[in-house]
């Protein structure tokens, strides 16, 4: 201790040892130091234990999250002993439940038809693929059911009744699984499918379908309306011809197409001949595409003769397909394939341009006013852009409209609904003349004469064949020509092959005739020579 002396530079210093001053506190300091050290040791040990528990529960939470993400309904929320972790786990569980429920809804929507709740085309393809993966599952049968003329039913009765028809049929075919192990699907607007997990004989399938088909044919009552329906069926059976399971649906489609070409309400089983035809059609499809690119199509022309004046009235254009070898493929071997693939639209546009161009060349060469008849496909007439396309082509050509005539058959209206009516009306209003081809062979040709703007009736060649030897055909031919004239139509008879047939048509006052008696269909150069050399002039 040092104390200052007043007004002096001197200090008095008193010295005391450390042990004297702090001796009494030494034990207390040692005790406090020991307590602090012990507390630190206890804290370290407790922290280690506590951190281990946390790590355990974090790992436990991670495991729960992984399980919940896979399947929320099977992942039970464990007790983590900590409020925070428990809350996180419960919140995540609820979130995963919502996600999984939404996922199930989306999956159902992706694989099921919302109207009938049946599986859709995506689901049947998935189910077939699963069967393919199962090497031990070698028994499968697919039946396709297509509602005939469903578009007409839809247009006639409206969407609500049409939907109820679909629901009714969907319910009925779903009941098939009470008899056989099977699944039902709606794979198109008017098409259903049934996948059987066994091989069935055709007679077994017909027996199964008969009650439903009979009920539909006799009529079902919907909203107080008795609606009669027919269904056409196609069937493919795995192992019947050692077929590839992955092609089963395609094979059933082929069988369905074949059944539709026969009659409504029929059923057809896929066979090896169809498989060969399918390969041919596929090859022809590729060849048609090449033919369009390389200009391998060609038009032939058959003269049409004004029988009263004995002069050429005009020509019918007929398409041919030329092979690289120079041989020609007849239209009956490729037109249907072109229609099925949609190539007929592009081919038809080429035909229209080429026919108009050739007609203009002929009339310029001979100073004539010949006419040209051009065949129009059912698919073309029912295409929404056909009328506009045809009007554009004709307008750009500057061809006189009165010299062009489009030939169509009544199947345009019977098989495809009402779209063709709009095309016909637009083209007629534009100024194109129409001929009803194959008159007298369809379902109800007479009904179309009262509502359709035709100018010409082409009598089917079946009425001409053997007309010279069969009185019944003579009477029918005379009646058709007489009726046509009374209704102010021009009558054309095709398929004239001999003098006697020509005389009969002349006697009954048929306007125009064409056939091998005058000329077979000719390529353009030969047609020019025919016009120059024949005594039948314009």
NORBELDA-V143376 format. One record per residue. N is the residue number from 1. RES is the residue in one letter. BURIAL is 1 if it has 9 or more other C-alpha atoms within 8 Angstrom, else 0. Layout:
N_RES_BURIAL + N_RES_BURIAL
This chain:
1_X_0 + 2_X_0 + 3_X_0 + 4_X_1 + 5_X_1 + 6_X_0 + 7_X_0 + 8_X_0 + 9_X_0 + 10_X_0 + 11_X_0 + 12_X_0 + 13_X_0 + 14_X_0 + 15_X_0 + 16_X_0 + 17_X_0 + 18_X_0 + 19_X_0 + 20_X_0 + 21_X_0 + 22_X_0 + 23_X_0 + 24_X_0 + 25_X_0 + 26_X_0 + 27_X_0 + 28_X_0 + 29_X_0 + 30_X_0 + 31_X_0 + 32_X_0 + 33_X_0 + 34_X_0 + 35_X_0 + 36_X_0 + 37_X_0 + 38_X_0 + 39_X_0 + 40_X_0 + 41_X_0 + 42_X_0 + 43_X_0 + 44_X_0 + 45_X_0 + 46_X_0 + 47_X_0 + 48_X_0 + 49_X_0 + 50_X_0 + 51_X_0 + 52_X_0 + 53_X_0 + 54_X_0 + 55_X_0 + 56_X_0 + 57_X_1 + 58_X_0 + 59_X_0 + 60_X_0 + 61_X_1 + 62_X_0 + 63_X_0 + 64_X_1 + 65_X_1 + 66_X_0 + 67_X_1 + 68_X_1 + 69_X_0 + 70_X_0 + 71_X_1 + 72_X_1 + 73_X_0 + 74_X_0 + 75_X_1 + 76_X_0 + 77_X_0 + 78_X_0 + 79_X_0 + 80_X_1 + 81_X_0 + 82_X_0 + 83_X_0 + 84_X_0 + 85_X_1 + 86_X_1 + 87_X_0 + 88_X_0 + 89_X_1 + 90_X_1 + 91_X_0 + 92_X_1 + 93_X_1 + 94_X_0 + 95_X_0 + 96_X_1 + 97_X_1 + 98_X_0 + 99_X_0 + 100_X_1 + 101_X_0 + 102_X_0 + 103_X_0 + 104_X_0 + 105_X_0 + 106_X_0 + 107_X_0 + 108_X_0 + 109_X_1 + 110_X_0 + 111_X_1 + 112_X_1 + 113_X_1 + 114_X_0 + 115_X_0 + 116_X_1 + 117_X_0 + 118_X_1 + 119_X_1 + 120_X_1 + 121_X_1 + 122_X_1 + 123_X_1 + 124_X_1 + 125_X_0 + 126_X_0 + 127_X_0 + 128_X_1 + 129_X_1 + 130_X_0 + 131_X_1 + 132_X_1 + 133_X_0 + 134_X_0 + 135_X_0 + 136_X_0 + 137_X_0 + 138_X_0 + 139_X_1 + 140_X_1 + 141_X_1 + 142_X_1 + 143_X_1 + 144_X_1 + 145_X_1 + 146_X_1 + 147_X_1 + 148_X_1 + 149_X_1 + 150_X_0 + 151_X_0 + 152_X_1 + 153_X_1 + 154_X_1 + 155_X_0 + 156_X_0 + 157_X_1 + 158_X_1 + 159_X_0 + 160_X_0 + 161_X_1 + 162_X_1 + 163_X_1 + 164_X_1 + 165_X_1 + 166_X_1 + 167_X_1 + 168_X_0 + 169_X_0 + 170_X_1 + 171_X_1 + 172_X_1 + 173_X_1 + 174_X_1 + 175_X_0 + 176_X_1 + 177_X_1 + 178_X_0 + 179_X_0 + 180_X_0 + 181_X_1 + 182_X_1 + 183_X_1 + 184_X_1 + 185_X_1 + 186_X_1 + 187_X_1 + 188_X_0 + 189_X_0 + 190_X_0 + 191_X_1 + 192_X_1 + 193_X_1 + 194_X_1 + 195_X_1 + 196_X_1 + 197_X_1 + 198_X_0 + 199_X_1 + 200_X_0 + 201_X_0 + 202_X_0 + 203_X_0 + 204_X_0 + 205_X_1 + 206_X_1 + 207_X_0 + 208_X_0 + 209_X_0 + 210_X_0 + 211_X_0 + 212_X_0 + 213_X_1 + 214_X_0 + 215_X_1 + 216_X_1 + 217_X_1 + 218_X_0 + 219_X_1 + 220_X_1 + 221_X_0 + 222_X_1 + 223_X_0 + 224_X_0 + 225_X_0 + 226_X_0 + 227_X_1 + 228_X_1 + 229_X_1 + 230_X_1 + 231_X_1 + 232_X_1 + 233_X_1 + 234_X_1 + 235_X_1 + 236_X_1 + 237_X_1 + 238_X_1 + 239_X_0 + 240_X_0 + 241_X_0 + 242_X_0 + 243_X_1 + 244_X_0 + 245_X_0 + 246_X_0 + 247_X_0 + 248_X_1 + 249_X_1 + 250_X_0 + 251_X_1 + 252_X_1 + 253_X_1 + 254_X_1 + 255_X_1 + 256_X_1 + 257_X_1 + 258_X_1 + 259_X_1 + 260_X_1 + 261_X_0 + 262_X_0 + 263_X_0 + 264_X_1 + 265_X_1 + 266_X_1 + 267_X_1 + 268_X_1 + 269_X_1 + 270_X_1 + 271_X_0 + 272_X_0 + 273_X_0 + 274_X_1 + 275_X_1 + 276_X_0 + 277_X_0 + 278_X_1 + 279_X_0 + 280_X_0 + 281_X_1 + 282_X_0 + 283_X_0 + 284_X_1 + 285_X_1 + 286_X_0 + 287_X_0 + 288_X_1 + 289_X_1 + 290_X_0 + 291_X_1 + 292_X_1 + 293_X_0 + 294_X_0 + 295_X_0 + 296_X_1 + 297_X_1 + 298_X_1 + 299_X_1 + 300_X_1 + 301_X_1 + 302_X_1 + 303_X_1 + 304_X_1 + 305_X_1 + 306_X_1 + 307_X_1 + 308_X_0 + 309_X_0 + 310_X_1 + 311_X_1 + 312_X_1 + 313_X_1 + 314_X_1 + 315_X_1 + 316_X_1 + 317_X_1 + 318_X_1 + 319_X_1 + 320_X_1 + 321_X_1 + 322_X_1 + 323_X_1 + 324_X_0 + 325_X_0 + 326_X_0 + 327_X_0 + 328_X_0 + 329_X_1 + 330_X_0 + 331_X_1 + 332_X_0 + 333_X_0 + 334_X_1 + 335_X_1 + 336_X_0 + 337_X_1 + 338_X_1 + 339_X_1 + 340_X_0 + 341_X_0 + 342_X_0 + 343_X_1 + 344_X_1 + 345_X_1 + 346_X_0 + 347_X_1 + 348_X_1 + 349_X_1 + 350_X_0 + 351_X_1 + 352_X_1 + 353_X_1 + 354_X_1 + 355_X_1 + 356_X_1 + 357_X_1 + 358_X_1 + 359_X_1 + 360_X_1 + 361_X_0 + 362_X_1 + 363_X_1 + 364_X_0 + 365_X_0 + 366_X_0 + 367_X_0 + 368_X_1 + 369_X_0 + 370_X_1 + 371_X_1 + 372_X_1 + 373_X_1 + 374_X_1 + 375_X_1 + 376_X_1 + 377_X_1 + 378_X_1 + 379_X_1 + 380_X_1 + 381_X_1 + 382_X_1 + 383_X_1 + 384_X_0 + 385_X_0 + 386_X_1 + 387_X_1 + 388_X_0 + 389_X_1 + 390_X_1 + 391_X_1 + 392_X_0 + 393_X_1 + 394_X_1 + 395_X_0 + 396_X_0 + 397_X_0 + 398_X_0 + 399_X_1 + 400_X_0 + 401_X_1 + 402_X_1 + 403_X_1 + 404_X_1 + 405_X_1 + 406_X_1 + 407_X_1 + 408_X_1 + 409_X_1 + 410_X_1 + 411_X_1 + 412_X_1 + 413_X_1 + 414_X_0 + 415_X_0 + 416_X_1 + 417_X_1 + 418_X_0 + 419_X_1 + 420_X_1 + 421_X_0 + 422_X_0 + 423_X_1 + 424_X_1 + 425_X_1 + 426_X_1 + 427_X_1 + 428_X_1 + 429_X_0 + 430_X_0 + 431_X_0 + 432_X_1 + 433_X_1 + 434_X_1 + 435_X_1 + 436_X_1 + 437_X_1 + 438_X_1 + 439_X_1 + 440_X_0 + 441_X_0 + 442_X_1 + 443_X_0 + 444_X_0 + 445_X_1 + 446_X_0 + 447_X_0 + 448_X_1 + 449_X_1 + 450_X_0 + 451_X_0 + 452_X_0 + 453_X_1 + 454_X_1 + 455_X_1 + 456_X_1 + 457_X_1 + 458_X_1 + 459_X_1 + 460_X_1 + 461_X_1 + 462_X_0 + 463_X_1 + 464_X_1 + 465_X_0 + 466_X_0 + 467_X_1 + 468_X_1 + 469_X_0 + 470_X_0 + 471_X_0 + 472_X_0 + 473_X_1 + 474_X_1 + 475_X_0 + 476_X_1 + 477_X_1 + 478_X_1 + 479_X_0 + 480_X_0 + 481_X_1 + 482_X_1 + 483_X_0 + 484_X_1 + 485_X_1 + 486_X_0 + 487_X_0 + 488_X_0 + 489_X_1 + 490_X_1 + 491_X_1 + 492_X_1 + 493_X_1 + 494_X_1 + 495_X_1 + 496_X_1 + 497_X_1 + 498_X_0 + 499_X_0 + 500_X_0 + 501_X_1 + 502_X_1 + 503_X_0 + 504_X_1 + 505_X_1 + 506_X_1 + 507_X_0 + 508_X_1 + 509_X_0 + 510_X_1 + 511_X_1 + 512_X_1 + 513_X_1 + 514_X_1 + 515_X_1 + 516_X_1 + 517_X_1 + 518_X_0 + 519_X_1 + 520_X_0 + 521_X_1 + 522_X_1 + 523_X_1 + 524_X_1 + 525_X_0 + 526_X_0 + 527_X_1 + 528_X_1 + 529_X_0 + 530_X_0 + 531_X_1 + 532_X_0 + 533_X_0 + 534_X_0 + 535_X_0 + 536_X_0 + 537_X_0 + 538_X_0
